């Protein structure tokens, strides 16, 4: 393999790495509210109990849609289902 082909491969790798670094979430900044939002899931520290027969239903998951610009909570949902595509869609629907 010649030096020029090695240099081309090295240049193409560095271009790919630079383009990936440009689109990381930590570097994405918004100028206006509702431009960028993040979805976060956290499991609550409480157990839900059925009042009729006193069975433990489980620990609910809190899903938040947070605006990047203002850091305000745009929407939230509480569910016994673990984080998934469905919980993401629920919180987006709640915001709309």
N, C-alpha and C positions, 0 to 999 in steps of 0.2 A: 504494500500500500504506500502510495506516495505521500509526501508531506502536505501537498495541497489538499488531498482528499481528507487527511486527518484534520487539517485546519477547518475545512468545511463542516465536518461532523462536529467538531468542538464548537464552532460558531452556531450551528443549528441547535445544539443542546443548550447553549447559553441563552439563545433567543427564546427557546421554549420555557426555560426556567424563569427568565425575566417576565414573560407574558403570564405565567402562572402566578408569580408574585404580585403582579399588578391587580389581580382579581381576588385577593384574599379578603375575607370579611373584616379583618382588623384594619385594613387600609380603606375600606369603603366608607365614605363619609357622605352624609346627606346635607343639603342646604336648606331644605324645607320640611315641615312636618308631613307625614304620610308618604315620604319619598322612599324610605327604607324602614322595614320593620323586622324584628326578630321574634321567633317563637321559642319559648322556653318551657320546659316541663319540670315539675318538682313534686315529689310525693309528700303528702301532708304527714305531720307527726301525730295525727289523731286516728282512732279506730271508729268507724261507724258501726252502730249496734242497732239491730232491729228491735223496736220497742215492744212488739207483741210477744215474741218468743226469746228475746235476749240473745240472739245469735249474732256473732261478729260478722259484719259484711266485708270488712277489709279497710285498707288505708286508701283514701281517694287521691287521685292525681290532679294537680292544679296545672293548667296550661294557660300561659300568658302570651299575648301578642303585644310587644313593646316597641314603641316608636324610637328610632335611633336618634333623631334630631332633638326631641324634647324629653326623652327618657320617660314618657308617660305610658301608662297601661292603656292600650286601645281596646282590648277585649280580654275576657277570661272565661274559662270553662272549668268545671269540676266534674270528674268522672271516676268511676271505679276501674275503667279500662286503662291498660298501660299505654304509654305514648305510641302513637302510630299515625299513619296517613289520615285515618278517620278523625283522630283528635285534632290534628292540624287543620283539617277542613272545617271542623266544628268551630274552632276559634276564629278562623277567617270569616266564616258565615256570620258569626256573632258580631264581628266588627262591621261588616257590610250592612 
